[in-house]
Amino acid sequence: MRKRVRELGVMIGDLPIGEDNAITDVPGVLVGHVTLSEDLDNKDAIRTGVTAILPHQQNPYHRKVPAATHVMNGYGKATGFVQIDELGEIESPVMLTGTFTTGSVMQGTMEYMMGCTPEIGDTTGSINTVVGECNDSYLHTARTFAVKPAHAIQAIEQATSSCEEGGVGAGTGMTCYQYKGGIGTSSRMVQEKWTVGVLVNTNFGRRSEFESGRYKAPNDNHETPAGSIMVVIATDAPVSDRQLKRIAKRASVGINRTGGRIHHASGDIIIAFSNANVRPHFSEEEVIHSSYMKEDTKAFHYLLQATIEATEEAILNSLTMAETTTGRNGRTIESISYDVFKS
């Protein structure tokens, strides 16, 4: 049984964690995984999947939430981000998968949303589906296109308030600091009123870069791609899309605190949303009134701090919860040794 980093005695930051120390501590947020793992022959292997993050438990098209993105390095194929930056909202689940099946997950998400929202493409406009990706082809035979639209639908439909970590869902084939990586999550409480939750899909970094002041991993000479990281930030604090952009930028500090270097070929992409102020799609009102947090306050400062702390801890959890995995061409990525975290 693998352990989370906090169980190893590593405490990140000063703010209190949420009940489950997960993105699902944000009220209403759900997470679903579909994991695909199969050995096809002595060369090819399927090690991939889909992860769905639901901003709340209602129809996200009917009840949109403010959102923002931040791209640290844009070597990626994420979809839906242009419209988020233009309108400041999301209207679908946030989906994560491997690079080569971004299109399949986009199609499946669109099919799901159109199935529960008959107005889309008929009496109202289109839908902006949000899909983030990381390249899992070091362990996964990407040319199989194993993830189908139905898998995206399944991930959405089986989303719950618990969140598995490690090599599950979109994290099945991911590698982080040349250890097995994948899905990690963490949360922080702000003044006992609001929660910030972070979910990451880690697929980045060299062994020599892995550091956080407390630990240093032994070097490793085997070659893995430079990789990427997807970060999803959720909160129930009443913040605007502009404020969410500021929050999203702080995730880069959490990434850097673990050793992230933002390589040329790394897609380091962050999306943040708040479900405190939903925006109705169908409304006859010309003005929508919302309340947002004042920024020169301790509360807003703590939101920024919470994002940094939860991002760092989520990355570490993605490492400590992942199992050693053998994939295509017999490649094996070991899980991180807990000895790394001993002082």
Long-range contacts (C-beta under 8 A, 24 or more apart in sequence): 2-166, 2-320, 2-321, 2-322, 2-323, 2-335, 3-320, 3-321, 3-338, 4-165, 4-317, 4-320, 4-321, 5-313, 5-316, 5-317, 5-319, 5-320, 5-341, 6-313, 8-320, 8-338, 8-341, 9-341, 10-214, 10-215, 10-316, 10-341, 12-186, 12-309, 12-312, 12-313, 12-316, 13-188, 13-305, 13-308, 13-309, 13-312, 13-313, 14-305, 14-309, 15-188, 15-189, 15-190, 15-302, 15-305, 15-306, 15-309, 16-188, 16-189, 17-186, 17-187, 17-188, 17-189, 18-187, 18-188, 18-189, 18-195, 18-197, 20-162, 20-163, 20-187, 21-185, 21-186, 21-187, 21-313, 22-162, 22-163, 22-185, 22-186, 22-187, 22-197, 22-199, 23-53, 23-163, 23-185, 23-186, 23-187, 23-197, 23-198, 23-199, 23-232, 23-234, 24-160, 24-161, 24-162, 24-163, 24-185, 24-197, 25-187, 25-195, 25-197, 26-187, 26-195, 26-196, 26-197, 26-234, 26-235, 26-236, 26-275, 27-195, 27-236, 27-275, 28-55, 28-56, 28-57, 28-236, 28-275, 29-53, 29-54, 29-55, 29-56, 29-161, 29-197, 29-234, 29-275, 30-54, 30-57, 30-159, 30-160, 30-161, 31-159, 31-160, 31-162, 31-163, 31-185, 31-199, 32-154, 32-155, 32-156, 32-157, 32-158, 32-159, 32-160, 32-169, 33-155, 33-164, 33-168, 33-169, 33-170, 33-183, 34-147, 34-151, 34-152, 34-154, 34-155, 34-158, 34-169, 35-167, 35-168, 35-169, 35-172, 36-146, 36-147, 36-151, 36-172, 37-172, 38-146, 40-141, 40-144, 42-330, 43-141, 43-328, 43-329, 44-141, 44-144, 44-328, 45-139, 45-140, 45-141, 45-326, 45-327, 45-328, 46-140, 46-141, 46-144, 46-146, 47-136, 47-139, 47-140, 47-167, 47-172, 47-173, 47-325, 47-327, 47-328, 48-97, 48-98, 48-101, 48-136, 48-140, 48-142, 48-146, 48-147, 48-170, 48-172, 48-173, 49-97, 49-98, 49-147, 49-151, 49-168, 49-169, 49-170, 49-171, 49-172, 49-173, 50-95, 50-96, 50-97, 50-101, 50-105, 50-147, 50-151, 50-152, 50-154, 50-155, 50-169, 50-170, 51-95, 51-96, 51-97, 51-155, 51-168, 51-169, 51-170, 51-171, 51-183, 51-199, 51-201, 52-93, 52-94, 52-95, 52-96, 52-152, 52-155, 52-156, 52-159, 53-93, 53-94, 53-95, 53-96, 53-159, 53-199, 53-232, 53-234, 54-93, 54-156, 54-159, 55-90, 55-93, 55-94, 55-234, 55-273, 55-275, 56-275, 56-278, 58-278, 59-116, 59-117, 60-90, 60-91, 60-92, 60-93, 60-113, 61-91, 61-92, 61-113, 61-117, 61-120, 61-127, 61-281, 62-117, 62-280, 62-281, 62-282, 63-278, 63-279, 63-280, 63-281, 64-89, 64-90, 64-91, 64-278, 64-279, 64-280, 64-281, 65-89, 65-90, 65-273, 65-274, 65-275, 65-277, 65-278, 65-279, 66-239, 66-240, 66-241, 66-244, 66-273, 66-274, 66-277, 66-279, 67-241, 67-244, 67-271, 67-272, 67-273, 67-274, 68-241, 68-242, 68-244, 68-245, 68-247, 68-248, 68-271, 68-272, 68-273, 69-245, 69-248, 69-269, 69-270, 69-271, 69-272, 70-245, 70-248, 70-249, 70-251, 70-252, 70-269, 70-270, 70-272, 71-268, 71-269, 71-270, 72-252, 72-255, 72-262, 72-268, 72-269, 72-270, 73-262, 73-263, 73-264, 73-266, 73-267, 73-268, 74-267, 74-269, 75-228, 75-264, 75-265, 75-266, 75-267, 76-132, 76-133, 76-228, 76-267, 76-269, 77-102, 77-133, 77-267, 78-102, 78-130, 78-131, 78-132, 78-133, 78-230, 78-267, 78-269, 79-106, 79-129, 79-130, 79-131, 80-128, 80-129, 80-130, 80-131, 81-130, 81-269, 81-271, 83-128, 84-128, 84-130, 84-271, 88-240, 88-241, 88-242, 89-241, 89-279, 90-128, 90-130, 90-271, 90-273, 91-127, 91-128, 91-281, 92-127, 92-128, 92-129, 92-130, 93-130, 93-156, 93-159, 94-130, 94-132, 94-232, 94-271, 94-273, 95-129, 95-130, 95-131, 95-132, 95-152, 95-155, 96-131, 96-132, 96-133, 96-134, 96-169, 96-170, 96-201, 96-230, 96-232, 97-131, 97-132, 97-133, 97-147, 97-152, 97-170, 98-133, 98-134, 98-135, 98-136, 98-137, 98-140, 98-142, 98-147, 98-170, 98-173, 99-133, 99-134, 99-135, 99-136, 99-137, 99-142, 100-135, 100-137, 100-142, 100-143, 100-145, 101-133, 101-145, 101-146, 101-147, 102-131, 102-133, 104-145, 104-147, 104-148, 104-149, 104-151, 104-152, 105-131, 105-147, 105-149, 105-151, 105-152, 106-131, 106-152, 107-149, 107-152, 108-148, 108-149, 108-150, 108-151, 108-152, 108-153, 109-152, 109-153, 109-156, 111-149, 111-153, 112-152, 112-153, 112-156, 112-157, 124-281, 124-282, 130-271, 132-201, 132-230, 132-232, 132-269, 132-271, 133-228, 133-230, 133-267, 134-170, 134-174, 134-201, 134-203, 134-227, 134-228, 134-229, 134-230, 134-267, 135-203, 135-225, 135-227, 135-228, 136-172, 136-173, 136-174, 136-203, 137-173, 137-225, 138-173, 138-175, 138-224, 138-225, 138-327, 138-331, 138-333, 139-173, 139-175, 139-325, 139-326, 139-327, 139-328, 139-331, 139-333, 140-172, 140-173, 140-327, 140-328, 141-328, 163-199, 165-317, 165-318, 165-321, 165-322, 166-318, 166-321, 166-322, 166-323, 167-322, 167-323, 167-325, 170-201, 170-230, 171-201, 171-202, 171-318, 171-322, 172-325, 173-325, 173-327, 174-201, 174-202, 174-203, 174-227, 174-318, 175-203, 175-224, 175-225, 175-227, 175-333, 176-202, 176-203, 176-204, 176-205, 176-227, 176-315, 176-318, 176-319, 176-322, 177-204, 177-205, 177-206, 177-207, 177-209, 177-210, 177-217, 177-258, 177-259, 177-319, 177-336, 178-205, 178-206, 178-207, 178-220, 178-222, 178-224, 178-333, 179-207, 179-217, 179-319, 179-322, 179-333, 179-334, 179-335, 179-336, 180-319, 180-322, 180-323, 180-324, 180-325, 180-333, 180-334, 180-335, 180-336, 181-318, 181-319, 181-322, 182-318, 182-321, 182-322, 183-318, 183-321, 184-313, 184-314, 184-315, 184-316, 184-317, 184-318, 184-319, 184-321, 185-314, 185-317, 186-309, 186-310, 186-311, 186-312, 186-313, 186-314, 186-317, 187-310, 188-305, 188-306, 188-309, 188-310, 189-306, 190-237, 190-299, 190-302, 190-303, 190-306, 191-298, 191-299, 191-302, 193-237, 193-299, 194-235, 194-236, 194-237, 194-299, 194-303, 195-235, 195-236, 195-237, 196-233, 196-234, 196-235, 196-237, 196-247, 196-303, 196-306, 196-307, 196-310, 197-233, 197-234, 197-235, 197-310, 198-231, 198-232, 198-233, 198-234, 198-251, 198-254, 198-307, 198-310, 198-311, 198-314, 199-231, 199-232, 199-234, 199-314, 200-229, 200-230, 200-231, 200-232, 200-311, 200-314, 200-315, 200-318, 201-229, 201-230, 201-318, 202-229, 202-315, 202-318, 202-319, 203-227, 203-228, 203-229, 204-228, 204-229, 204-260, 204-263, 204-266, 204-268, 205-258, 205-259, 205-260, 205-261, 206-261, 209-259, 209-260, 209-261, 210-258, 210-259, 210-340, 211-258, 211-259, 212-257, 212-258, 212-259, 212-312, 212-316, 214-341, 214-343, 215-340, 215-341, 215-342, 216-340, 217-336, 217-340, 224-333, 225-265, 226-263, 226-264, 226-265, 226-266, 227-263, 227-266, 228-266, 228-267, 228-268, 228-269, 229-255, 229-260, 229-266, 229-267, 229-268, 229-269, 229-315, 230-267, 230-269, 230-270, 230-271, 231-255, 231-269, 231-270, 231-271, 231-311, 231-314, 232-270, 232-271, 232-272, 233-270, 233-271, 233-272, 233-273, 233-307, 233-310, 233-311, 234-272, 234-273, 234-274, 234-275, 235-272, 235-273, 235-274, 235-275, 235-276, 235-303, 236-274, 236-275, 236-276, 237-274, 237-276, 237-293, 237-299, 237-303, 238-274, 238-276, 238-277, 238-290, 238-291, 238-292, 238-293, 239-274, 239-276, 239-292, 239-293, 239-300, 239-303, 240-290, 240-292, 243-292, 243-293, 243-295, 243-300, 244-272, 244-273, 244-274, 245-272, 246-304, 247-272, 247-303, 247-304, 247-307, 248-272, 248-307, 250-304, 250-305, 250-307, 250-308, 250-311, 251-307, 251-308, 251-311, 253-308, 253-311, 254-307, 254-308, 254-309, 254-310, 254-311, 254-312, 254-314, 254-315, 255-311, 255-312, 255-315, 257-308, 257-312, 258-312, 258-315, 258-316, 272-307
